[in-house]
Amino acid sequence: MMRRAACTLSLALFLGAGSALAQGSSAPAPGARAAFEQGLAALEDDRFAAAAAALEASYRLRAVPVVLFNLGLAYRGLGRNLAAIDAFERYLSAPERSVDPARLAAVRRELDALRAQVVTLNVRVTPSNAVLRVDGRTVNRNATAATVDPGNHMVELEAEGYRSWRREYTLEPGQALPLDVRLEPLPGPNRSPPVRPLEPFPGADEPPPRPRGPQAPGTSARPSRGPSWVFWSGLALTAAAATTSTLLWIDGNATHDAYNSACRPYTTPQDCAARFRGTMDELSDRALMVNIGWAVAGLGALVAALDLLSRPSAESATPRPSRWRAQVSPSQASLAWAW
């Protein structure tokens, strides 16, 4: 009912609309007046879609300001507030020459009412070059702010290399909707992988020392480490075997001297050996143990020496590849602790 009253008021204000078409040109386009009168009739019957179609056709044939005013009324009846605002603003920018000031004031009041009904989308999105679309139509390519009509809308944000973001909203008249969105990057060869922190390989707890001698660029001398458990084990084995063999040798010499003293009364060595056979067997066993002990001591010394020789000192002039190896990907470079 209120829309019918507003339409009737607009018709009263524009009672001379038909003559305005004729005054605009000495030769008006054919069909412009007929389309305009069809639009007015549709407005009276609240057939806003038919009115908008007829008035748009009339304005295409003959761009007369009064058509814009009635077109704004048709758009308002359809709930297309933004289109109505655009039509009324275009009318105010170029009204008829003999327009009534009361008519312009009525249009400005209608504009204020329509602007209070539109919905504002306040957008903060990452990346900043995302495109904002409402109901599939591009609204803003910078995705910062936009105005839409009230009602149900599908809001979308898109950017190259990112997943699209989509939500459906029911927007009330005059609502301000904040949108704070961070688009998710798409996986692929053109996307940079996340930067990994610098981490050593297992077992490498300390960074390499600064090389002391001259070296080739990009290389460093292998740092010297202390003797390992292999060296100490070989050294301990050598010491234990040598000590045991020495003690057995000393004791064996004493036993041998006692044997020689005991054998003096006998005329032949065979008689002495027959008399002291147990002592002879004991001396033979000790001699074997002494030989085995010295062999074990030599083996331990060899193991310790080989382990020590396999570890070059920090002063070695032979350059070796640095323990810090660059692992370069297409989008990042990080250092890895490696031999």
C-alpha positions as CSV (number, residue, x, y, z in Angstrom):
1,M,0.0,0.0,0.0
2,M,2.8,2.4,0.9
3,R,4.6,1.7,-2.4
4,R,1.4,2.4,-4.3
5,A,1.1,5.7,-2.5
6,A,4.6,6.6,-3.4
7,C,4.1,5.6,-7.0
8,T,0.9,7.8,-7.1
9,L,2.9,10.7,-5.6
10,S,5.6,10.3,-8.3
11,L,3.0,10.3,-11.0
12,A,1.4,13.4,-9.6
13,L,4.8,15.2,-9.5
14,F,5.5,14.0,-13.1
15,L,2.1,14.7,-14.6
16,G,3.8,16.2,-17.5
17,A,6.1,13.3,-18.1
18,G,4.6,12.5,-21.5
19,S,5.2,16.1,-22.7
20,A,8.7,16.0,-21.3
21,L,9.6,13.3,-23.8
22,A,8.3,15.4,-26.6
23,Q,10.1,18.5,-25.5
24,G,13.5,16.8,-25.3
25,S,13.8,16.5,-29.1
26,S,12.1,17.6,-32.2
27,A,12.1,14.0,-33.4
28,P,11.7,11.6,-30.5
29,A,12.7,7.9,-31.1
30,P,9.7,5.8,-32.2
31,G,8.3,3.7,-29.4
32,A,10.0,5.7,-26.6
33,R,6.7,7.3,-25.5
34,A,4.8,4.0,-25.8
35,A,7.3,2.2,-23.6
36,F,7.2,5.0,-21.1
37,E,3.5,4.9,-20.9
38,Q,3.6,1.1,-20.4
39,G,6.1,1.6,-17.6
40,L,3.8,4.2,-15.9
41,A,0.9,1.8,-16.1
42,A,2.9,-1.0,-14.7
43,L,4.0,1.2,-11.8
44,E,0.4,2.0,-10.9
45,D,-0.4,-1.8,-10.7
46,D,2.8,-2.5,-8.6
47,R,4.1,-4.6,-11.5
48,F,7.6,-3.4,-10.8
49,A,9.5,-5.9,-13.0
50,A,7.4,-5.1,-16.0
51,A,7.7,-1.4,-15.2
52,A,11.5,-1.6,-15.0
53,A,11.7,-3.5,-18.3
54,A,9.5,-1.0,-20.1
55,L,11.2,2.1,-18.7
56,E,14.7,0.7,-19.5
57,A,13.6,0.2,-23.1
58,S,12.2,3.7,-23.2
59,Y,15.5,5.2,-21.8
60,R,17.5,3.3,-24.4
61,L,15.4,4.8,-27.1
62,R,15.4,8.3,-25.7
63,A,17.4,9.3,-22.6
64,V,15.0,11.7,-20.9
65,P,15.5,12.6,-17.2
66,V,11.9,11.9,-16.2
67,V,12.4,8.2,-17.2
68,L,15.2,7.9,-14.7
69,F,13.0,9.0,-11.9
70,N,10.3,6.5,-12.7
71,L,13.0,3.8,-13.3
72,G,14.3,4.5,-9.8
73,L,10.8,3.9,-8.4
74,A,10.6,0.6,-10.2
75,Y,13.9,-0.5,-8.9
76,R,12.9,0.5,-5.4
77,G,9.8,-1.6,-5.7
78,L,11.9,-4.6,-6.7
79,G,14.2,-4.2,-3.7
80,R,17.1,-3.2,-5.9
81,N,18.1,-0.3,-3.7
82,L,21.5,0.2,-5.3
83,A,20.0,0.4,-8.8
84,A,17.4,2.8,-7.5
85,I,20.1,5.0,-5.9
86,D,22.0,5.0,-9.2
87,A,18.9,6.1,-11.2
88,F,18.0,8.8,-8.7
89,E,21.5,10.2,-8.6
90,R,21.7,10.3,-12.4
91,Y,18.4,12.1,-12.4
92,L,19.6,14.7,-9.9
93,S,22.8,15.3,-12.0
94,A,20.8,16.3,-15.0
95,P,17.1,17.1,-14.3
96,E,14.6,18.8,-16.6
97,R,15.2,22.4,-17.3
98,S,12.0,23.7,-15.7
99,V,12.0,21.2,-12.8
100,D,10.1,22.0,-9.7
101,P,12.4,22.4,-6.6
102,A,9.9,20.4,-4.5
103,R,10.4,17.6,-7.0
104,L,14.2,17.6,-6.4
105,A,13.7,17.7,-2.7
106,A,11.4,14.6,-2.9
107,V,14.1,12.8,-4.8
108,R,16.8,13.7,-2.3
109,R,14.6,12.4,0.6
110,E,14.1,9.2,-1.3
111,L,17.8,8.8,-1.8
112,D,18.5,9.3,1.9
113,A,16.0,6.6,2.8
114,L,17.4,4.2,0.2
115,R,21.0,4.7,1.4
116,A,20.0,3.9,4.9
117,Q,18.7,0.5,3.7
118,V,21.8,-0.7,1.9
119,V,24.2,-3.2,3.5
120,T,27.9,-2.4,3.9
121,L,30.6,-5.2,3.6
122,N,33.8,-4.2,5.4
123,V,36.4,-6.6,4.1
124,R,39.9,-7.4,5.4
125,V,41.4,-10.2,3.4
126,T,44.8,-11.8,2.9
127,P,46.1,-11.5,0.2
128,S,45.1,-7.9,-0.4
129,N,44.6,-8.5,-4.2
130,A,41.7,-10.9,-3.6
131,V,38.5,-10.3,-5.7
132,L,35.2,-9.9,-3.9
133,R,32.1,-11.4,-5.6
134,V,28.5,-11.3,-4.4
135,D,26.1,-13.8,-6.0
136,G,28.7,-14.5,-8.7
137,R,29.1,-10.8,-9.7
138,T,32.4,-9.0,-9.1
139,V,31.8,-6.2,-6.7
140,N,35.3,-5.1,-5.7
141,R,38.7,-6.1,-7.1
142,N,40.6,-4.7,-4.1
143,A,38.3,-6.5,-1.6
144,T,38.2,-3.6,0.9
145,A,34.5,-2.5,1.1
146,A,31.3,-2.9,-0.9
147,T,27.6,-2.1,-0.6
148,V,24.9,-4.6,-1.5
149,D,21.1,-4.8,-1.2
150,P,19.5,-6.5,1.8
151,G,18.5,-10.2,1.5
152,N,20.2,-13.5,1.0
153,H,23.6,-13.3,-0.7
154,M,26.5,-15.6,-1.5
155,V,29.7,-13.8,-0.7
156,E,33.0,-15.1,-2.3
157,L,36.7,-14.1,-2.1
158,E,39.1,-15.4,-4.7
159,A,42.8,-14.9,-5.4
160,E,45.2,-16.7,-7.7
161,G,47.2,-19.4,-5.9
162,Y,44.7,-19.6,-3.0
163,R,41.6,-21.6,-2.1
164,S,38.4,-19.8,-2.7
165,W,36.4,-18.7,0.3
166,R,32.6,-18.8,0.2
167,R,29.8,-18.0,2.7
168,E,26.1,-17.4,2.4
169,Y,24.5,-14.6,4.5
170,T,21.1,-13.2,5.2
171,L,21.7,-9.4,5.3
172,E,19.3,-7.0,7.1
173,P,18.6,-3.5,5.9
174,G,21.3,-1.0,7.1
175,Q,23.6,-3.8,8.4
176,A,27.4,-3.4,8.4
177,L,29.0,-6.9,8.0
178,P,32.7,-7.2,8.9
179,L,34.6,-9.9,7.0
180,D,38.1,-10.7,8.2
181,V,39.4,-13.6,6.0
182,R,42.8,-15.2,5.4
183,L,42.8,-17.3,2.3
184,E,44.6,-20.7,2.4
185,P,47.4,-21.1,-0.1
186,L,47.1,-23.9,-2.7
187,P,49.7,-26.6,-2.6
188,G,51.9,-27.0,-5.7
189,P,55.4,-26.5,-7.2
190,N,54.9,-22.7,-7.4
191,R,54.1,-22.4,-3.7
192,S,57.0,-21.8,-1.3
193,P,57.4,-24.5,1.4
194,P,57.5,-23.3,5.0
195,V,61.0,-22.2,6.1
196,R,62.5,-24.9,8.3
197,P,64.6,-24.0,11.3
198,L,68.3,-24.8,11.4
199,E,68.7,-28.2,13.0
200,P,71.8,-30.6,13.2
201,F,71.8,-34.2,12.3
202,P,71.6,-36.7,15.2
203,G,74.9,-37.0,17.0
204,A,76.2,-33.6,16.0
205,D,75.8,-31.5,19.2
206,E,78.4,-28.8,18.6
207,P,79.2,-26.6,15.6
208,P,82.5,-27.1,13.9
209,P,85.5,-25.0,15.3
210,R,87.0,-22.3,13.2
211,P,89.8,-23.7,11.0
212,R,93.2,-22.5,11.9
213,G,95.2,-23.1,8.8
214,P,94.9,-21.9,5.2
215,Q,92.2,-23.7,3.3
216,A,90.3,-23.6,0.1
217,P,87.1,-21.5,-0.1
218,G,84.0,-23.4,0.9
219,T,86.0,-26.0,2.9
220,S,87.1,-26.5,6.4
221,A,89.6,-28.7,8.2
222,R,87.9,-31.7,10.0
223,P,88.1,-30.9,13.7
224,S,90.1,-33.1,16.0
225,R,88.3,-35.0,18.6
226,G,89.7,-36.7,21.7
227,P,90.8,-40.4,21.8
228,S,87.8,-42.7,21.6
229,W,86.8,-45.7,23.7
230,V,88.6,-47.9,21.2
231,F,91.9,-46.2,21.9
232,W,91.4,-46.4,25.7
233,S,90.3,-50.0,25.5
234,G,93.4,-51.0,23.5
235,L,95.6,-49.1,25.8
236,A,94.1,-50.7,28.9
237,L,94.4,-54.2,27.3
238,T,98.1,-53.5,26.5
239,A,98.8,-52.4,30.1
240,A,97.0,-55.3,31.7
241,A,98.6,-57.9,29.4
242,A,102.1,-56.4,29.8
243,T,101.8,-56.2,33.6
244,T,100.6,-59.8,33.8
245,S,103.3,-61.1,31.5
246,T,106.0,-59.3,33.4
247,L,104.9,-60.7,36.7
248,L,104.8,-64.2,35.3
249,W,108.2,-63.8,33.7
250,I,109.7,-62.6,37.0
251,D,108.1,-65.5,38.9
252,G,109.2,-68.0,36.3
253,N,112.8,-66.8,36.5
254,A,112.8,-67.3,40.2
255,T,111.4,-70.8,39.9
256,H,114.0,-71.6,37.2
257,D,116.8,-70.4,39.5
258,A,115.5,-72.6,42.3
259,Y,115.3,-75.5,39.8
260,N,118.9,-75.1,38.8
261,S,120.0,-75.1,42.4
262,A,118.1,-78.3,43.1
263,C,119.5,-80.1,40.1
264,R,123.2,-79.6,41.0
265,P,123.5,-82.9,43.0
266,Y,122.3,-84.9,40.0
267,T,124.8,-86.1,37.5
268,T,122.7,-85.7,34.4
269,P,119.9,-83.3,33.4
270,Q,117.7,-86.3,32.6
271,D,117.9,-87.4,36.3
272,C,117.0,-83.9,37.4
273,A,114.1,-83.7,35.0
274,A,112.7,-87.0,36.1
275,R,113.0,-85.9,39.8
276,F,111.4,-82.4,39.3
277,R,109.0,-83.1,36.4
278,G,106.2,-81.2,38.0
279,T,108.4,-78.1,38.2
280,M,109.4,-78.4,34.6
281,D,105.7,-78.6,33.5
282,E,105.0,-75.5,35.6
283,L,107.8,-73.6,34.0
284,S,106.6,-74.6,30.5
285,D,103.0,-73.4,31.3
286,R,104.3,-70.1,32.7
287,A,106.4,-69.5,29.6
288,L,103.4,-70.1,27.4
289,M,101.3,-67.7,29.4
290,V,104.0,-65.0,29.2
291,N,104.1,-65.4,25.4
292,I,100.3,-65.2,25.2
293,G,100.3,-62.1,27.4
294,W,102.9,-60.3,25.4
295,A,100.9,-61.1,22.2
296,V,97.7,-59.7,23.7
297,A,99.6,-56.6,24.8
298,G,100.9,-56.1,21.3
299,L,97.4,-56.5,19.9
300,G,96.1,-53.9,22.2
301,A,98.9,-51.5,21.4
302,L,98.1,-52.0,17.6
303,V,94.4,-51.2,18.1
304,A,95.2,-48.1,20.1
305,A,97.7,-46.9,17.5
306,L,95.4,-47.5,14.6
307,D,92.6,-45.6,16.3
308,L,94.9,-42.7,17.1
309,L,96.3,-42.6,13.5
310,S,92.8,-42.5,12.0
311,R,92.1,-39.1,13.7
312,P,93.9,-36.2,12.0
313,S,94.7,-33.2,14.2
314,A,93.0,-29.8,13.9
315,E,96.2,-28.5,12.4
316,S,96.0,-30.8,9.3
317,A,96.5,-28.8,6.2
318,T,94.4,-31.2,4.1
319,P,91.1,-29.5,3.3
320,R,87.9,-31.5,3.8
321,P,84.3,-30.6,2.9
322,S,82.7,-28.4,5.4
323,R,80.4,-30.1,7.9
324,W,77.8,-27.4,7.1
325,R,76.1,-28.3,3.8
326,A,73.7,-26.1,2.0
327,Q,70.4,-27.7,1.1
328,V,68.8,-25.4,-1.5
329,S,65.2,-25.6,-2.6
330,P,63.6,-23.5,-5.3
331,S,62.4,-21.0,-2.7
332,Q,64.6,-21.3,0.4
333,A,68.1,-22.2,1.5
334,S,68.9,-23.7,4.9
335,L,72.0,-25.1,6.5
336,A,72.1,-28.8,7.7
337,W,74.6,-30.4,10.0
338,A,76.3,-33.2,8.1
339,W,79.5,-35.0,7.5
